[in-house]
């Protein structure tokens, strides 16, 4: 495991145990910063080692979650050692020959790998779980998404910063951020990934390009606005989908209720729909508030929440590895 001390790495460790993933020997790798620290797994302490080329000798599977530059740095050593790399970073996602896989959506793609499989962007994984069952029924014409992304999407240190700065504000102090570009305490801001030439940020364009690749819909019209919100963990998304023809709401609801990895939370009688706290630490993506778009007879509106460290990263990566093991 490369990036074992991070937010995704911690979740991977927990899930390997929970899902009884077959592990002969576990190697926990990170940078020199956390080398020598220990992580508890299956009741035993395992020490974290600084990654070197020798780290991958004799390894079958590398679950990488140490960022794009680290993945690029070690890709060759990993594949030359004969290991399969399931990578959580965005480094290889759009590369030809690298499958981009959500097991409930495009499992067959995983088997086309040449040593590396990319785990998609977290907001994209959560979204495609809800889009795929609808797209399988009626052709999709356009998707408009706004995201409400939690601090944990920016890693373990961003979560700590939100907690610390919230206390500072409650105590009447001035919140000065160091990890995120602005304080999230009682605040929100547009996603801070680099702006592209088209004025969309990188996170928004990841959603556009990765959704098209995963769903094999290269022409899908798609636009997104990504926002960081003061939620500790679990992302939310407001989604508008236009189809080629009208899509009855009841049919969409039934399809989503039956979709793998999706849980419906729809209690209109008490105005109760998915919230981040419903899915924190849980596997399914919660979908609700499915309704006809009053401005377009061919469009539906819905809302979803998903734990992006879990299904949006660690769980999806482990499910990819399970697909290959169980084939
Ligand atoms: P994080 O909490 O900041 O953890 C980063 C991990 O990478 C730590 O274990 C860190 O080790 C390690 N690392 C950093 N630099 C390294 C280096 N030079 N050599 C070896 N290890 C190094 O970040 P995260 O949130 O877990 O995210 C990790 C990756 O997953 C990123 O690519 C991110 O985009 C992606 N991802 C994250 C989420 C999410 O919700 N958080 C979701 C999907 C994808 P040290 O402790 O030694 O610094």
Boltz pocket constraint, residues with backbone or C-beta under 6 A from the ligand:
constraints:
  - pocket:
      binder: B
      contacts: [[A, 2], [A, 3], [A, 4], [A, 5], [A, 6], [A, 7], [A, 8], [A, 9], [A, 29], [A, 30], [A, 31], [A, 32], [A, 33], [A, 34], [A, 35], [A, 51], [A, 64], [A, 65], [A, 66], [A, 67], [A, 68], [A, 70], [A, 88], [A, 89], [A, 90], [A, 120], [A, 121], [A, 122], [A, 152], [A, 153], [A, 154], [A, 155], [A, 156], [A, 157], [A, 308], [A, 309], [A, 312], [A, 313]]
      max_distance: 6.0
